[in-house]
Each structure stands twice: as structure tokens, then as C-alpha cells.
Amino acid sequence: MHKLSQFVEEKLAPPLIRFSQLKYVQVMQFTGLGIMTLLIIGSLFLLIASFPNKAYLAFLGDFRWTIAQVAGLGTNYIGLFTVFTTSYALVDWYNRNRGENLEIVQPVILAVACFLLLNPVQTLHIVAEGAEPVGVQAVAQAFLGADGVFTGILVAIVSVEIFRFFLRKKVTIKMPEGVPPMVVSVFAGLIPSIFVVVFWWTIGGVLKINIAQIITGLFTPLLQVGDSPATSMIIVVIDRILWSVGIHGSNTISPITGTFMTQMVAANQAAFAAGTPLPYTYTSLFLDNYVWTSVVPLVILLIISKKPRLRGLGVLSAPGSAFNIAEPVIFGLPIMLNPLMAIPFILSAVVLLILSVIGVWLNILPTPVLSIPWITPAPIKAFLSTGGRWEAAAFVLFGWLVSFGIYYPFFKILEKNEDLNMESVSELE
């Protein structure tokens, strides 16, 4: 375990940590967190409107479609929201880390306007039978949703950087003394804003370059690679190894996987709401609901242990573990830097992933699609995330039995070591 710990601390963790601390990676990490609230709210309304019970749906009647209107709150415009969160996060990063005191509202609104400039208002001619064609002006929604996430990130970052560049070079309109600071700020940003708008107008309006289509084409392979058992296995193993040496695995990996995982979740939720096949399977929700299902089996072993320290830790950890809080066990048992318990900790996650992949291949397990608060007990969370499928909840319970069996032999050795440790303490006294 010492060699494994040394390898992780010296070889694996440093580059991951350095990567997670990069400016734009931190900005993109904030982007996902900023949108998550809307995804959860939309998922809850979608669940209420689509719960798979015929009597319940009959009771709702057509009102279910009124409820479902809230379902797309996050997914339908996630690309647009991404521009807000990314531009805000980048300006905030410069203010906190460089002390630049940039005004936030102006560059954020500028970035959003340029994003819409690339997706301009179009006139649609609607023809009804027996009536004259009617022209309707509208904005195409395709790239305002999940397909526009990467475009939104690019537009936000480039817009803020161009805006900031001209401010730093003093290419601004200077106002005389005595003018209110708010007015000074507006005119100071006027010329930089013109350069930003002209830049995106040239690309989208003059050169007719469809940024959204190009970026979608470039990132499609990334999404396809991410939506695979192999990628999921890599994520699970690295996450568990990092936790085993005391590094928060999720916080370290999420800056790398968060952006494309968020897009896959949003695309799945949009498809679920539309009643069409889900485009992705192995999303972050798949891992959250089928693999990372808390340490309840280990806590049960602790509670039934005859060793006072272990039993006490189990009792204290039980309430938290029921709501997916594993830190008391990871750091209190500990699992961290403990080769005896780190092995089943990693192995149980790997086995659960393999079993869940097999379950999907056999069409036994449904794909989790709805974003349920992480603190929801695992079986209930899986049940709700899959739109009320009992198979998902049953798999979580089955997974706990499997994990119990994996932990059991290692735990028995841990109990024997506990006796040895107590004897050593007695001898020292």
C-alpha cells in the first residue's frame, strides 16, 4: 500500500491537481455547478409529470403537460446559461486572483449578446391549410440547449479575454473628473465591447462560419468516448484510488470530466422529456446511482462488530452514510492509507460498475436520467433518477449485498488487527 500511496501522491495526483487548478478548468468547473440547481429542479418537475403509473397519469390528465413545462427549465437553455456562468466565473477569477476589479455585469451581458449574435433571429413562414403564409420571427433553439454548451464556453471566454485585453491596453473612452463611477465604467467598456461584437459578427455574419456546428463536430468524438464502459472504469478506479490516499476523488476528477458529462446529462433529460430514445448511457448519473452508492455495507459491518471502537464508529457514521456521506468512515476507520480496507473500497466499486454494465446490456437496468439531490438515500435516488423504475432501486440493494460480501473478509482481518492494536496499547500502558 505504501508503494501505491507513493505512486498516487508523486505521479498520479500532482498532474491531476495541477490540471484542476488551471484558470479555465476552474472556470468550467464553476459553470457546471452554476447550472446544477436548474437541472435538479427540472428533473423533479419532469418526474412529477412523467411518473410511470397509469392511475397517477390519468389523475393528472392534460395538467401533466403544464407541469412538464418546468422540466426544460435547465436543459432547454443550458447553452445560454453556460455563457452567463462561464463569463461571470472568468471575470470573478481575475478579480479574486489578479486583483483587477473588473466590472462584472458588462462583460457578462456582452458575452451573452455575442452568443445570440451567432444564433440570430430568423423569419419562419408558417403555412396553415386554407390561409395565407404568416411570417414569424424566432431564435432557433437547437444551440441554446445542450448542443450549445461548448460554444457557450468558447464565446464567454474569448469575449471576456478580448474585453479585458483592450481595457488593460487603455483603449477606452476617458471621462472627465466628477463623472459618476457607473457612467465612467460604461464608457470605459464601450470601445472594448465594439471590438468583441465586431469579432463575433465577422465570424458569424460576414464569414458565415457556424461555430456551434464546428464545435459540436469536434467534441462529438469526446462525448462518444466518454459514453463507454471503459471510460467509466477509468473514472471509477482513479476516483477510488484518490480517495484511498486522502484526496477528494470527485473534486479532482470533475474538472476534467464535468463539462462533457453535464452535456450528456442535459441531452438525456431533453430526450426523456420529449419521449425519444436517450442518446447516452454512461453519464455521471449512471455512476452516481449504480456505482457510488455510499458505504452502507461497511457501516453495517461496523455496527454489528463486537469491537467497541468499530461499533461506536458505525453507530456515529450510520445517519450520514444513509444520506451518502462517506467521509466519517473514509477518514475515521480509516480507509484512507489503510491497505486492508482500500482494496475492498476500490474493488467493490469496480465490481458494481461491471454488474451495472451487464445489467444495461441485458436490458435489465434502466439508464438514470434525472438529477436527484446527491444527499437522497441511494435506493430512493436511483428509483427517482430512472423515472420510478423499481429495478434501479433493487440493483442498489443488490449492490449493497455484493459490497457487503466483498468487505466482509477484509473486515474480519481488521477486527483481528484491532485486538492486536489494543494489546499493543495495553503493553505500552
C-alpha positions in Angstrom: 0.0 0.0 0.0 2.9 2.3 0.7 4.1 1.9 -2.9 0.6 2.5 -4.2 0.2 5.6 -2.0 3.6 6.9 -3.0 2.8 6.4 -6.7 -0.5 8.2 -6.4 0.9 11.1 -4.4 4.0 11.5 -6.5 2.9 10.5 -10.0 -0.9 10.4 -10.4 -2.3 13.1 -8.1 0.1 16.1 -8.9 -0.7 16.4 -12.6 -4.5 16.0 -11.9 -4.3 18.6 -9.2 -2.3 21.0 -11.4 -4.8 20.5 -14.2 -7.7 21.2 -11.8 -6.0 24.4 -10.7 -5.7 25.8 -14.3 -7.6 29.0 -14.8 -10.0 27.9 -17.5 -10.6 24.5 -15.8 -11.6 26.2 -12.6 -14.0 28.4 -14.7 -15.6 25.5 -16.4 -16.0 23.7 -13.1 -17.9 26.6 -11.8 -20.0 26.5 -15.0 -21.4 23.1 -14.2 -22.1 24.0 -10.5 -23.9 27.1 -11.5 -26.4 25.2 -13.7 -26.9 22.2 -11.5 -29.7 23.8 -9.5 -31.9 24.3 -12.6 -31.2 20.7 -13.7 -32.3 19.3 -10.4 -35.5 21.5 -10.3 -36.3 20.5 -13.9 -35.7 16.8 -13.1 -38.1 17.0 -10.1 -40.9 18.5 -12.2 -40.2 16.0 -15.0 -40.5 13.2 -12.5 -43.8 14.6 -11.2 -45.2 15.0 -14.7 -44.0 11.6 -16.0 -44.1 9.2 -13.0 -44.8 5.8 -14.7 -48.2 5.0 -13.0 -51.3 4.8 -15.2 -53.7 5.8 -12.5 -51.5 8.7 -11.5 -51.1 9.9 -15.0 -54.8 9.6 -15.6 -55.4 11.7 -12.5 -53.2 14.4 -13.8 -54.7 14.4 -17.2 -53.6 17.2 -19.5 -52.3 19.2 -16.5 -49.2 17.0 -16.6 -48.1 19.0 -19.7 -48.4 22.1 -17.6 -46.2 20.6 -15.0 -43.8 19.4 -17.7 -43.2 23.0 -18.9 -40.8 23.4 -16.0 -38.9 20.2 -16.9 -36.9 22.0 -19.6 -36.0 24.9 -17.3 -32.4 23.9 -17.3 -31.9 21.7 -20.3 -33.7 23.8 -23.0 -31.4 26.7 -22.5 -28.3 25.2 -20.8 -26.1 26.6 -23.7 -27.3 30.1 -23.0 -27.0 29.7 -19.2 -23.4 28.4 -19.8 -22.5 31.8 -21.3 -23.7 33.6 -18.2 -21.9 31.3 -15.7 -18.6 31.0 -17.7 -18.2 34.7 -18.3 -19.1 35.5 -14.7 -16.7 32.9 -13.4 -13.8 34.1 -15.5 -14.3 37.8 -14.6 -14.6 36.7 -10.9 -11.4 34.7 -11.3 -9.4 37.7 -12.5 -10.9 39.8 -9.7 -10.0 37.3 -7.0 -6.7 36.1 -8.2 -5.3 39.1 -10.1 -7.0 41.9 -8.2 -8.2 43.5 -11.4 -11.5 44.8 -10.1 -13.3 44.3 -13.4 -16.9 45.3 -13.5 -18.9 42.0 -13.9 -22.2 42.9 -15.5 -21.0 44.5 -18.7 -18.7 41.7 -19.9 -21.3 39.1 -18.9 -24.1 40.8 -20.9 -21.6 41.3 -23.8 -20.8 37.6 -23.9 -24.5 36.6 -23.9 -25.2 39.1 -26.7 -22.4 37.7 -28.8 -23.6 34.2 -28.3 -27.1 35.2 -29.5 -25.4 37.1 -32.4 -24.1 33.7 -33.6 -27.6 32.3 -33.4 -29.6 35.2 -34.9 -33.3 35.8 -35.2 -34.8 34.1 -38.2 -38.1 34.6 -40.1 -40.1 31.4 -40.3 -43.0 31.2 -42.7 -45.9 29.2 -41.2 -48.4 27.9 -43.7 -51.8 26.7 -42.5 -54.3 25.0 -44.8 -56.6 27.5 -46.4 -54.8 30.5 -45.0 -52.0 32.9 -46.2 -48.4 32.2 -45.1 -47.6 34.0 -41.8 -44.0 35.2 -41.1 -42.8 34.6 -37.5 -39.5 35.7 -36.2 -37.8 33.3 -33.8 -34.5 32.2 -32.5 -33.6 28.6 -33.3 -33.4 26.7 -30.0 -31.0 23.9 -31.1 -27.8 25.6 -29.9 -29.4 27.3 -26.9 -29.7 23.9 -25.3 -27.2 21.0 -24.7 -25.6 21.3 -28.2 -24.5 24.8 -27.4 -22.7 24.2 -24.2 -19.2 24.1 -25.7 -20.0 27.0 -27.9 -21.2 29.0 -24.9 -17.9 28.3 -23.0 -15.8 29.4 -26.0 -17.8 32.6 -26.7 -17.8 33.5 -23.0 -14.0 33.0 -22.6 -13.0 34.7 -25.8 -15.4 37.6 -25.2 -14.1 38.3 -21.7 -10.5 38.0 -22.8 -10.9 40.4 -25.7 -12.8 42.8 -23.5 -10.1 42.6 -20.8 -7.3 43.0 -23.3 -8.4 46.4 -24.6 -9.2 47.6 -21.0 -5.6 46.7 -20.0 -4.2 48.4 -23.1 -6.2 51.6 -22.1 -8.1 51.5 -25.4 -11.1 53.2 -23.7 -13.0 56.5 -23.6 -11.8 58.6 -20.7 -14.4 60.7 -19.0 -13.6 64.0 -17.2 -13.4 64.1 -13.4 -16.6 64.4 -11.5 -18.5 61.9 -13.7 -20.2 59.2 -11.6 -18.2 55.9 -11.5 -21.0 53.9 -13.0 -21.0 56.2 -16.1 -17.2 56.0 -16.3 -17.4 52.2 -16.2 -20.0 52.1 -19.1 -18.0 54.4 -21.4 -14.7 52.7 -20.5 -16.1 49.4 -21.7 -17.6 50.9 -24.9 -14.6 50.5 -27.3 -13.6 47.0 -25.9 -17.3 46.0 -26.4 -17.2 47.2 -30.0 -14.2 45.0 -30.8 -15.8 42.0 -29.2 -19.0 42.4 -31.2 -17.2 43.1 -34.4 -15.1 40.0 -33.9 -18.0 37.6 -33.5 -20.1 39.4 -36.2 -17.2 38.9 -38.6 -17.1 35.2 -37.8 -20.8 34.5 -37.8 -22.3 37.2 -40.1 -19.6 38.0 -42.6 -17.7 34.8 -42.9 -20.8 32.7 -42.2 -18.8 30.3 -40.0 -21.2 28.2 -37.9 -19.2 28.0 -34.7 -21.7 25.8 -33.0 -21.7 23.1 -35.7 -17.9 23.1 -35.9 -17.5 22.7 -32.1 -20.2 20.1 -31.9 -18.4 18.1 -34.6 -15.1 18.4 -32.8 -16.5 17.3 -29.4 -18.7 14.5 -30.7 -15.8 12.0 -30.5 -15.2 13.1 -26.9 -18.8 12.5 -26.0 -18.8 9.1 -27.7 -15.6 8.1 -26.0 -16.9 9.4 -22.6 -20.1 7.3 -23.1 -18.4 4.0 -22.7 -17.8 1.3 -20.0 -14.0 1.7 -20.5 -14.1 5.4 -19.7 -16.4 4.8 -16.8 -13.9 2.2 -15.4 -11.0 4.6 -15.7 -13.0 7.3 -13.8 -14.1 4.9 -11.1 -10.6 3.4 -10.5 -8.9 6.8 -10.3 -11.6 8.2 -8.1 -11.4 5.4 -5.6 -7.5 5.4 -5.6 -7.5 9.1 -4.9 -10.0 8.7 -2.0 -7.8 5.9 -0.7 -4.8 8.2 -0.2 -6.9 11.0 1.3 -7.5 13.1 -1.9 -11.1 14.0 -2.7 -11.6 12.0 -5.8 -14.7 13.7 -7.1 -13.3 17.2 -6.7 -10.1 16.2 -8.5 -11.7 14.4 -11.5 -14.8 16.6 -12.0 -12.8 19.5 -13.6 -11.7 17.0 -16.3 -15.0 15.2 -16.9 -17.6 17.7 -15.7 -18.2 19.6 -18.9 -18.9 16.7 -21.3 -20.7 14.8 -18.5 -23.0 17.8 -18.0 -23.8 18.0 -21.7 -24.6 14.3 -21.8 -26.9 14.6 -18.8 -28.7 17.6 -20.3 -29.1 15.8 -23.7 -30.6 12.7 -21.9 -33.0 14.8 -19.9 -34.2 16.7 -23.1 -34.7 13.4 -24.8 -36.6 11.9 -21.8 -38.9 14.9 -21.7 -39.5 14.6 -25.5 -40.2 10.8 -25.2 -37.3 10.0 -27.6 -34.5 7.4 -27.0 -31.7 8.5 -24.7 -28.5 9.4 -26.6 -26.1 8.4 -23.8 -25.9 5.7 -21.1 -22.7 6.0 -19.1 -23.1 9.5 -17.7 -22.2 10.9 -14.3 -25.7 9.9 -13.2 -25.0 6.3 -14.1 -22.0 6.2 -11.8 -23.8 8.2 -9.0 -26.8 5.8 -8.9 -25.3 2.4 -9.7 -21.6 2.6 -8.5 -21.1 5.3 -5.9 -23.9 4.1 -3.7 -22.4 5.0 -0.3 -20.6 2.9 2.3 -23.7 1.5 3.9 -22.5 -2.2 3.7 -19.3 -1.3 5.5 -21.2 0.7 8.1 -23.5 -2.3 8.8 -20.4 -4.4 9.4 -19.1 -1.7 11.8 -22.5 -1.6 13.7 -22.6 -5.4 14.2 -18.9 -5.6 15.2 -18.1 -6.7 18.7 -15.2 -4.3 18.9 -16.2 -1.2 20.8 -14.3 1.3 18.7 -15.6 -0.1 15.4 -19.1 -0.4 16.7 -19.1 3.1 18.0 -17.8 4.4 14.7 -20.6 2.5 12.9 -23.3 4.0 15.0 -21.9 7.5 14.6 -21.5 7.1 10.9 -24.9 5.5 10.2 -27.0 8.6 9.8 -24.5 10.2 7.4 -23.9 7.1 5.3 -27.7 6.7 4.8 -27.6 10.0 3.0 -24.4 9.2 1.0 -21.9 11.0 3.4 -18.9 8.7 3.5 -16.2 10.9 4.9 -16.6 9.8 8.6 -15.8 6.2 7.5 -13.1 7.0 5.0 -11.2 9.1 7.4 -12.4 7.6 10.7 -11.9 3.9 10.2 -9.9 4.8 8.2 -10.0 3.6 4.6 -7.5 6.3 3.7 -3.9 5.0 3.7 -5.2 1.7 5.0 -4.3 -1.1 2.5 -6.5 -3.6 4.2 -9.7 -1.6 3.6 -8.6 0.4 0.5 -8.6 -2.9 -1.5 -12.3 -3.7 -1.0 -13.2 0.0 -1.2 -11.8 0.1 -4.8 -12.8 -3.5 -5.7 -16.4 -3.0 -4.7 -16.8 0.0 -7.0 -15.2 -1.9 -9.9 -17.5 -4.9 -9.4 -20.6 -2.7 -9.2 -19.7 -1.0 -12.4 -19.2 -4.3 -14.2 -22.5 -5.6 -12.8 -24.4 -2.4 -13.8 -22.9 -2.5 -17.3 -24.0 -6.1 -17.7 -27.5 -5.1 -16.4 -27.7 -2.5 -19.1 -26.5 -4.8 -21.8 -29.2 -7.3 -20.8 -31.9 -4.6 -20.7 -32.5 -5.2 -17.1 -31.3 -1.9 -15.7 -32.7 1.4 -16.9 -30.5 4.4 -17.6 -30.6 7.1 -14.8 -31.6 10.3 -16.4 -33.0 12.7 -13.8 -30.8 14.8 -11.5 -31.8 14.0 -7.9 -30.0 15.7 -5.0 -26.9 13.6 -4.0 -27.9 13.5 -0.4 -31.0 11.4 -1.2 -30.7 7.8 0.1 -29.2 5.7 -2.7 -32.1 3.3 -3.4 -34.6 6.2 -3.5 -32.3 8.3 -5.6 -31.9 5.5 -8.2 -35.6 4.9 -8.2 -36.4 8.6 -8.8 -33.5 9.2 -11.2 -34.8 6.5 -13.5 -38.4 7.8 -13.5 -39.7 5.4 -10.9 -38.2 2.1 -12.1 -38.0 -0.4 -9.2 -35.2 -2.3 -11.0 -32.8 0.6 -10.2 -33.6 0.6 -6.5 -33.4 -3.2 -6.4 -30.0 -3.1 -8.0 -28.7 -0.6 -5.4 -29.9 -3.0 -2.6 -28.3 -6.0 -4.5 -25.1 -4.0 -4.9 -25.0 -3.4 -1.2 -25.2 -7.2 -0.6 -22.4 -7.7 -3.1 -20.3 -5.0 -1.4 -21.0 -6.5 2.0 -19.6 -9.8 0.7 -16.5 -8.1 -0.7 -15.9 -6.1 2.5 -16.6 -9.0 4.9 -13.3 -11.0 4.8 -11.2 -7.8 4.9 -13.3 -6.5 7.8 -12.7 -9.7 9.8 -9.0 -9.3 9.4 -9.4 -5.7 10.5 -11.2 -6.9 13.7 -8.3 -9.2 14.4 -5.9 -6.4 13.9 -8.0 -4.3 16.3 -7.3 -6.9 19.0 -3.6 -6.7 18.3 -3.7 -2.9 18.4 -5.5 -3.0 21.8 -2.9 -5.4 23.2 -0.1 -3.1 22.0 -1.7 -0.2 23.7 -2.1 -2.2 26.9 1.6 -3.1 26.9 2.6 0.5 26.4 0.5 1.5 29.4 
